[in-house]
């Protein structure tokens, strides 16, 4: 009765598939803090970008001579352009295979 090397590494009573899923879960758990940090920085950049636009807009409003109502349209158009560009960039990443589909764990 000899055990294969694979059977001796994994805990008794687990299949090779369960052992692989456990290893994947551990790797995903380690990466989740990096992912959270990247998402936090990305959100910070969006907020800073919007803040810069809103701070610079009164000066642009005075220089270009448009009203407060028009200024709100500029802010809305800027946010809409950002959202459309973000959606198009995500689609391009998907088309070129630069992102993987994320699926919920069905357990």
N, C-alpha and C positions, 0 to 999 in steps of 0.2 A: 504494500500500500504506500504509494508515494504520491505526494501532492505536487501539483505543478506550481511553478513560481508565482503565477497569477493568483492561485487560490490561497497561497500562504500570505500574500500581501493584503488582501481584502479581509474584512471582518467575517467571521463565520456566519452563515445564514443569509448572506447577501449575494445577489447575482452580480455578474460583471456590469450589467446595465445600471444597477443601483449604485455600485461603487463609482462608476463614471459620473452619474448624476450628482453624487455627493462631492466629487472633486470639482465639477463645474459650478456647483452652488458655492463652494468655498472660494473659488476664483472670482465669481460674481460678487460675493460679499466683500471681498477685498477691494474690488474696483468701484463699489457703490459710493465711497467717500470721494474718490477722484471725480466721478461723474457729477456728484452733488456740487463739488467745488467749481467745476467747469460751468455747470448751469448757473450757479450763483454769480460767477464773474460775467457770464453772458447777460444775465438780467441786470446786473449793475451797469454794464455798458449801454444797454437800452435806456435805462433811467437817466444816465449821464448825458446821453445823446439828446434825449427829449428835453432835459433841463437846459442844455446849451441852446437848443432851438428856441425855447421859450424865453430865455434871457436875451438872446440876440434879436428876437423878433420886434420888440418895441423900437429899437434903433432902425431896423429895416423898414418898419411901418412908417416912421417919421421920414426917412430918406425917400421912400417910394410913394408916400402920400396916400395910403389906404386906411380905411376906417377900422374900428374895433371888430365889427362884424366880419369884415374881410380877413382880419387877423385870425379869427376863429376858423375860418375856412382854410387858411394856410396851415394851421396846426392840424386840422382834420385831414387835409390832403397829404401832409407829410407823414402822418401816422398810417394812412391808407397805402401810400407808396412804400413805406417800410414793410407793411404786412404782405403786400403783393410780392415785393422783392424777396422776402423771406420764404414765402410759399414757392416761388419759382426756383430759388436756390435749393430748397429741399427736394423738389421734383427733379432737378438736374442731378443732384447727388444720387437720387434713387435710380435715375436712368443710366448713370455711369457706374453703378454698382458700388458706390462709396459708403453706403450705409446698409446695415442688415435689418431685416424686419424683426421687431421686438414683439414677442408673443407672451401672453400671460401664462403663468404656470397653471396647469390644469389639475393640480393635485388638491 
